[in-house]
Amino acid sequence: MFEASMNTDSSIIQPLLARVVSIFDDDFGDSHVQQLMDIYDAVPDHEKDMVSLAVTFEGEQEELIFVVNNDGGSRDLHFFSDGESLVNKIQSVYQEFCIEIGT
């Protein structure tokens, strides 16, 4: 399984997630971003939560596991998939997004 992970300010999570889900081929939009935000916001200190999502990326059906880990001081996002190209694309989107916003 491959992983893309990020630790970022909570104020940019929603636009970041919107950018990430834009890479999927299927109708994966605002309602899914809100679902992920609800998970992100609800994780208590020193706990984690996750959801498994079925997505289509580059014409292939993939399972994407979204994990939020709240270490008490910040929240880390993790995306897991057996698809290496999917995880690499998510990491690339994150890096490009950070450059655009200057972080």
Secondary structure, DSSP 8 states (H G I E B T S, - for coil): -EEEEEE--GGGHHHHHHHHHTT-SS---HHHHHHHHHHHHH--TTEEEEEEEEEEETTEEEEEEEEEEE-SS-EEEEEEES-HHHHHHHHHHHHHHHHHHT-
